[in-house]
Amino acid sequence: MSDSEFIEQLAAAIGEEVYMDIAKWHLYLNDANLHTLLAESFYPLISNPQTINEADIIKVLTNTNVQIGGGKKQIPLFDLIPKQAQTKLLEILENFSNKL
């Protein structure tokens, strides 16, 4: 499997399972068009022989900003994804790292 195919599959898994919680409304990352960006950000981490951990996830999510209000403000994605969705993201990344 090529790198781009792997990233596409990773993006699909992230987009279907991980969401932002906004006013108790779940906005899945594929609906927000953030799943591919995250897959591309996580790919170098999971292709590395080291195990990905929670600190890696926090770093990527903190460095990924989401524009709100038509770009008037940016919020780190970390602030929008609840803990249980972060845990699911870690599971997805661990599963995909085992496929490499």
C-alpha positions in Angstrom: 0.0 0.0 0.0 1.3 3.4 -0.9 1.7 6.2 1.7 -1.1 8.2 0.1 -3.5 5.2 0.3 -2.5 4.6 3.9 -3.1 8.3 4.8 -6.5 8.1 3.1 -7.5 5.1 5.1 -6.3 6.7 8.3 -8.1 9.9 7.5 -11.4 7.9 6.9 -11.0 6.1 10.3 -10.3 9.4 12.1 -13.1 11.2 10.3 -15.8 8.6 11.2 -14.8 8.1 14.8 -13.4 11.3 16.2 -15.5 14.4 16.8 -15.5 17.9 18.3 -18.0 18.6 21.0 -19.6 22.0 20.5 -22.5 22.9 22.8 -23.0 19.1 23.3 -23.2 18.7 19.6 -20.8 16.2 18.0 -19.2 17.4 14.8 -17.2 14.6 13.3 -13.9 15.5 11.8 -14.8 14.3 8.3 -17.8 16.8 8.4 -15.4 19.5 9.5 -12.9 18.6 6.8 -10.1 18.1 9.4 -9.6 14.3 9.1 -7.1 14.4 6.3 -5.1 17.2 7.9 -4.8 15.1 11.1 -4.0 11.9 9.2 -1.1 13.8 7.4 0.1 15.2 10.8 0.0 11.8 12.5 1.4 9.7 9.7 5.1 10.6 10.5 4.5 9.7 14.1 3.0 6.3 13.6 5.4 5.4 10.8 8.2 5.9 13.3 9.1 2.7 15.2 8.3 4.3 18.5 4.9 3.8 20.0 2.6 6.8 19.7 1.3 8.1 23.1 -1.1 10.6 24.6 1.5 13.3 24.6 2.0 13.0 20.9 -1.8 13.4 20.3 -2.0 16.4 22.6 0.9 18.1 20.8 -0.7 17.6 17.3 -4.1 18.6 18.5 -2.8 21.7 20.3 -0.8 22.8 17.2 -3.9 22.3 14.9 -6.0 25.4 14.9 -9.7 25.6 13.9 -11.0 28.8 12.5 -14.4 29.9 13.9 -16.7 32.8 13.1 -15.5 33.1 9.6 -11.9 33.2 10.6 -12.3 35.8 13.3 -10.8 33.5 15.9 -8.8 30.3 16.0 -9.1 27.7 18.7 -6.7 24.7 19.1 -8.4 21.5 18.1 -7.3 20.1 21.5 -9.8 22.4 23.2 -12.7 21.1 21.1 -12.1 17.3 21.2 -13.4 15.6 24.4 -11.2 13.1 26.3 -13.2 10.1 25.2 -12.7 11.1 21.5 -9.0 11.6 22.2 -8.8 8.1 23.6 -10.6 6.8 20.5 -8.0 8.7 18.3 -5.2 7.0 20.2 -6.8 3.6 19.6 -7.1 4.3 15.9 -3.5 5.5 15.6 -2.2 2.4 17.5 -4.2 0.1 15.2 -2.8 1.8 12.1 0.7 1.8 13.4 0.4 -2.0 13.7 -0.5 -2.2 10.0 2.8 -0.6 8.9 
